[in-house]
């Protein structure tokens, strides 16, 4: 995305517009973020999900990010306002489409049928919360490096790289966990790319996600 196309909002204002299940894409500026962005052929180095923690009567709900983070040892929830000012002007908010429309050819009737799945942010973030506590998938990072730098893709089948087989998530990192949670809700963010091989910058290319604004 071109810098001139970004919309910057202070967190105090942006907070009111953030919805359950919005995707946070980070443009980190440390050395390992630079490395991740180059491997992933994009501008993003990390990702998370926005989630509102249920408040009690008279107590304001808390806006959190649910994510997998190597610095925190794995899956965790973090009060979003605590991310600033460290990540000021580095977090882009992407909003999922309200529906996912899928067209399929029905061989029995020789007609094209349309299936519409409504987006359920709470379902997706609850799935992500269920993964918190799992260790960070450092082995997955190594596989990303091998595939992108050392031509490791030649040692994987096309099905391994493209199929979203519904199996327990293996060695989760930030972007693979998000892709997995969306897939379970019938929101396949990246067609022809397996959840296990989805990198942060891939998420920005999803036709089901739309850039909203950047938090400063």
WOPE-V20287 format. One record per helix or strand of 3 or more residues. SS is the DSSP state (alpha for helix, beta for strand). FROM is the first residue (numbers start at 1). LEN is the number of residues. If there is no record, write none. Layout:
[[SS	FROM	LEN] [SS	FROM	LEN]]
//
This chain:
[[alpha	3	3] [alpha	11	7] [beta	23	4] [alpha	31	9] [beta	46	8] [beta	62	8] [alpha	70	3] [beta	74	6] [alpha	80	4] [beta	91	6] [beta	99	8] [beta	111	8] [alpha	121	11] [alpha	138	11] [alpha	152	4] [alpha	158	5] [alpha	174	11] [alpha	195	3] [alpha	200	4] [beta	209	7]]
//
